[in-house]
């Protein structure tokens, strides 16, 4: 049996009850069950009495308590009460050093020997309360014993409301004596169905004392008991897979469905410790889109609608197994943005250099050259294979009718600093191999010269604003045509300067 590893003081538990199921079994050495909220092992080393109100028995440091007394100790001597007790060399908790157990010598009459208030549990959830018990009386021959016959512990598990109203009481079968010390686990389960705020869990010794009825208790545990919930990859029973980044995977619920009419919460983690909800979930399936680079853990929580707001609390929801996705790296390259080229011209697409070692690639024309020359519209892609993952990046190329020799110069502009038509601009489509733009006043004097296409006239001459009027201009330029041939052109015209 899986066990928790905890050492805690008695804590508080809770709530409304509906169903109590009682079981008892003899088991191998184990501590509290996996997922225990409370796991009381009574600590280790010297320890004083239990907190006031948890028992009606008297605390003693005597290693052989008398009737109506209890002690906390790590061993029981076989010399107690005329060699009537087993020698118990250690407590039930495995792995602790000088760990304590709760040793009780019962009253002559039935009596309560343990009481604990329980608070704050989740409605609709089943909880299990358990403990380990050992009859420390040896097997003796029948006969008179201070006028009593030999007696074994009979323990009742009792659950009450805070005001003492009985919810349920189950009396256990007697814990029999044995030739050697044997720990027996007692447990009961209950489902919280009402709005009861507090409950009290009690252990009552129903047997008579005085001639036996001596016991040791250890490893008191309290845990939620959820229905089984499993998740799986679509079309795979593996718990861990490797997938290419930017691909898609689907997770779904397996054969076990958890709670009826459930609320789902898919979660992911990078370390299998800290979990965060996955945005946009709530269905019985979850699509990982896309797969993340690196190692990612996934699980599912499943709660009843009444606990929807507390689905992140482990005791309020069923928790599935964990699936692991190892995402391979992202695409090791990019061809960039889509392109527009002039009809009759070409554009060169370049494969990244260098690509990671072991990478193969192919272009959309099935060539494997370092570059691809594009001279028509279409979708062009480069596909690589790295580490078993195929990556493809596509560039969409469109063409336009570019008259590279064409230029346009407005016939008016207004340099008045209103950010609208403040400069005389030469608008062009091609790239100039030679360029000279001149502006003349009415007397033919050159008042502006530009050898660069991006240098515009702002209506100034010698740092002074030119007056309104008509000005002439000439443009001498050379461009490469669509056949990559240089051609020279001269243009002239007039422009009106308005202020």
N, C-alpha and C positions, 0 to 999 in steps of 0.2 A: 504494500500500500504506500502511495506517495504521502509524504509527511511534510509539515512545516517545521521550521527551525526557529522557535521563538521562545523568549523568556519574558514574561510580563507579569505585572501585578494583576489581581482581579480587576476587571474593567466592568463597564456598564453595557448591558444589552437591552433589546426591547420587544415588545408590541403585541398587537391584536392577534388572536389565534383562532384557528378554525379546526384544524386536523392535527391529531397527535398520533404518531406511529412509533411503536417502541420495538427495538431489536436488541438482542444481546448475542455476543459471539466471543469466542476465544481466538486470539490472534497472536502473530509473532510480534516481537518487540517493535513498537512503532510509536511515534509521537502523535500530535494532533493531525487531523486530516488536512490534505492540501486545500489551501484557500481559507484556512481558519482566520476568523476575525479576532477571536480570543483564543489564546493557548496558554493556560495556566499550568506551569510546571513546578510551582512553589519555590523556584529559585534554587540556589546552591549555597552551601556554607551556613554558618549560624544565622538564624532568623527568629524573630519574636512571634508574637501571637498574630492571628488574622485580624483584619480590621473589625472594629466593634460592630455588632449586628449581623455578622456573617455566620455565626454559629452560636448555639445555646450551650455548647460544651465549654468546660473550663480548660484553659491552656496550662500545660505543665512542661517543665524541662526534664521531668523524669523520663528516661528512655523506655520505661514500662508503665504507660498510663493506666490509671485505675478507672473503674466504671464512671462514666460521665466526663472523662477527660480526653484531651487530644494533645498531640505534639507534632512538630515538624522536624524530621530528621532524615539522614541519608541511609541509615541501615537499621535493621531490627535484630536484636540479639535473641538467640534461642533459649536464653536462660530466663526469659520473662515468665512470670506467673507459673513457677514450678515447671519450667521447660515445656509449657503448653503451646508456645508460639514458634512458628518457623523462624529460622534465621534468614532474614532477607538482606542480601549483601549490597544491594543497590536499588535505587528507585526505578520507575518504569522508563523514564526519559532516556533515550539512547544518547551516548556521546557526551553527556555532561559529567563534570567532576564533582563528587560529593553532592549530587543533586538530591533535593529533599522530596519527601512524600508526606501526605497528610495521614497520620496514624491515629485511629479512633478506637477507644474502648467504650462500647455502647452503654447507655443507661440501663437500669433494670427494666424500665418500661419504654415502649415506643416513643421516639422523640425526634424532633427536627435537629439535624446537625449541620446543615448548610443552607444559606439563603442568599440570593443575589437578585438585585433589581436589573431589569433589562429595558433599554430605551433605544429609539431611533432607527428601527429597521424599516424594510420596504414592504408595502402592502402587496399581497398576492405572491410573495416569494416564500419558498419553503426553506426553513432553517433546521439545522441539526445541532442538538446539544448532546455531548458525549463525555464520558469519563472512563478511566480504567480503575478497576477494583481488584484487590487481592485479599482473600480470606487468610489471615495470618495465623489462624488456629491449625494445629496439626491434626492429623487423623488419629483419634484415640479410641480405645475400647469403650463401648457403651457401659454406662454405670452411673452411680450417683455422683453428683458434683455439687457439693454444697446444697443438696436436696433438689438440684435442677438437672435435667438432661442436657446433653451438648446441643448448642444452638449455633446456627449459621446466620450471616447477615441477610436481611431482606430489605431491599431499598425501594422506596417509592419515589418516583419523579412526579412532582406536583407543580402545576402552573396556575397562578392566580392573577386576578386583576389587582391593581394597586390598592383597592379597598378591601382586599381579602376574598372577594368572590371567586369561587372555584371555577376554573376553566376546564381543567382535566387533571386527573391523577391516574397514573399507571403503576401498579405494583410489580416489581421485578421478581422473577423466580429467585429462590435463595441462592446465594453464591456459595457453592459447595466447598468443603475442605478438600485438600489434595495431599498426596504423599510429598510432593515438592511444591514450592510456591508457584502459583500460576496466576497471571494477570488476566482478567476478563473485562472486555469492553462492553459498556452499556450505553445505549444511545436512543434518542427519540427525535422525531421530526415533527415540525408544526408549520402550518401555512397561515400567514397573517392575512385576515380577511376583513377585519373591521377597522374602525378608527380609534381603537383602544390605544391610548398614549403610552401607558406603562404596564409592564407585567412583572411578576416576581416568580423566579424559578427556585424551587426548594427541593432539597434531598432529605428524605425522612427515613429513619431507621425503624422499620415496622416490627423487627424482631425483639425478643426479650434479651436482656443482658444478664450478666452474673455468671454465666458458664459458657463462655464462647462469645459469639457475635462481636468479634474484634476484626478490624479491617484497615487496609491502607488504600488511599485514593491518590491518583496522580493524573497528570495530563488532561485537565478539563478543557475541552475544546468547544467552540461555537462557530458555525460556518453556514453560509448560504448553500443550498443544494439546487442547482439549476438543471434544466433539461439539457441533453446533449445538443450541441450545435457545431456543425462542420461546414467548411467551405472548400471549394476546389476550383482548379483551373478548368476552363472549358476544354473538353476532349483530352484531358490529362489527369492522371491520378497522382502525379508527382507533387511533392510539397515545396520544391524549389526548382525554378527554371531560369534559363538565361535567354534573354530576348534582345533584339536590336532596338536601340533607342529610336524614338519617333514611330514605333509600331504600336499596335493596339492589342490588348489582352482583355479577356472577360473572366471575372470571378463570379461564382454562383454558389448557392447553398447546396450542400450534399443531401444525403438521405435524411439526416436528422434536421428538424425544422425549428427546434427551440420552442419558444412560447407560442400558443395559438394567437392569431390576430396580432402579430407583433409589430413593434416599432423597430426599424432597422437603423443602425449607425455603422457605416464602414469607417475604418480607421487605418492610418498608415504611420510608419515609424522608420527612422533611419538607424536606430540602435536597438530596437526590440525592447526598449525600456520606456521611453517617452512617446506617447501616442497622441495623435491629433486627428480630429474628424476630417474625412475627405469631403470637400465642398460638393453640394448638389446630390448627395446620396439619400437613401431612404427606401430603396428598392431591394428586391431579393437577389438582384444581380448588380455587379458594378463593372463598368468598362474603364480600364486603365488606358487613357488616351491623352497624350502618348506615354509610352514607357519612359521612366526617368533614368538618367544615367546613374550608374552605381547600384548599390544594394538597398532595396526597399522592402520592408515588411508590411504585410496586410493582414487584418483580422476583421471580424464582424461582431458587433454587440446586438443583442436581440432582447427587447424588454416588452412587458405588457404595456398597453396604453396608459394605465394608471401611473406608470413609472417613466413616462416619456421624458419628463424634464430631468430625471435623475439617471438617464441611460448610461452616463459616463461613470457612475459608481459601480464598482465590481459587484457589490452585494445586491444591486438592484437589477442586474441584467445578466443574461447568459453570455458567455464569451466563447468564441470559436477557436479552433486551431489557427496557427499562424502559417501563412504562405509567404514565400520569399521570391522576389524577382530581381535578378541581376541584369541591369540594363547596360548594354555595350555602349561605347562612346557615340556622341553625335556625329553627323556627317562631317568629315574632315576638310570640307571645302565649300565654297560658294561661287557661283558664276556671276553674281551681282544682280542688278536690277534689269528689268526688261529694256529692250533697245528699240529705237526708231532710226532707220538709215535711209539715206537718199537713194532713190531708184538708180540702178546702174553702178552704185558704189558697193564696197565690201567692208565688212567689219570682222576683226579677228577676235575669237574667243580663246582664252588661254587656260590651259589646265594648271592648277596650283602646282608650284614647284618650290620645295619638294613636298610630295605627299608622304604620309607615314610609311615606314618600312613595311614591306609586305602588301602594299596596296596595288591592285591592278585597276585599270580604268578603260572605258570605251566610250566613244562619242556616239551621237545619234545616227551618224552615217556608218557606224561599226568600225571606224578607224581608231587607232590608238596613238595618234600623233600628239605632240605636246600642245598643238593649237588646231583650231577649226576655223576656216574662212567662211563667213556667212555673207551671201549676196542676194538673198531673196527672203521674203516673209515666211514665217513658220515658227515651230517650236523646236528648239535645239537643246539637247540635254547631254550631260556628262554623268556616267554611271561608274561608281567605284565599288570594289569589294574589299572589305577590311574586316578581319577577324570573323569571317562567316556572315557578316552583315552587308547587305547591298544598299547603297545610298545613291540617290539620283537628284540632281538639281537641274531645273529647266529654265531656260531664258526664252521668252516670247519676243520675236523680232517682227517689227512691222516696217513697211517701206512708205516713203512719201516722195512726191514729185518735187524735187529740190532744183530749182533753176539757180544754180550757184552763181551765175553772173548777175542776177537781178539785184538791184538795190532800190531803196525807197527813201526819199528825203522829203519831209513835210514841206508844204508851201507856206507855213506860218508857224511862229512860236512866240511865247510871251514870257520873257525873263523877268517876272515880277515877284519871284520867291514865294509863289503860292503852291509849289510842289506839283504844278500841272503845266506840262509843256514849257518848262523853264529853260531847256537846252535844245539846241538844234542837233538832232541825232541822225546818223546814217544807219538805216536799218538794212541788214543784209542776211543772206542765207549761207553763203560759202565762207571759206577761210581765205583771207587775202594773202597772196605772196608778195604783193607790192601795193602801196596805198599812199595817196596824197590828196587831201581835201583842203580847198582854199575858199575863203569868203572875201568878197570885194565890196567896197563902198560905191556910191554913185559916180565917183570920179575914177574908178578902176584901181584904186589903191588896195593892196592886200592888207586886210585887217585881222585875219585869222588863218593859221596853217596847222594842219594835223597830219602826222605820219602814222598815227595809230588809230585803228577803227573805234576803240573804246574811248578816245579823247574827243569830247563834244564841245561845241561853242556855246558859251553862256551869255552872248550878247555884249561882251566887254571888249574894249580896245585900250591898251595901255592903262589898265586898271580903272577905266572910266566907262560908264554905261553908254552904249551907242544909242543915238536917237531912233525914234520910230521911223520906219520907212522900208523901202525895198532894197534888198541886197542880192548880189549875184554870187553864184558859187560854181566851182568846177571840182570834179572828182576824177582822178586818174588811178586806176587800180588793175591788178592782175589776180586771177583765180585759177585753180585747177578745175577742169571740167570733169564730167563723169567718166571720161576715158583717161583721167589723170594727166591731161595735157594742160600746160599753162596758156592762158589767153588774157590779152590786155584790152581794157575798155576805158573809154573816156565819156563822162557824163557832165552836163552843165544845166543850170536852171536858176530860178529866182526864189527868194523867200521873203516874206513880210515879217518884220519885227514889230510886235505890238506890245505896248506897255499899259 
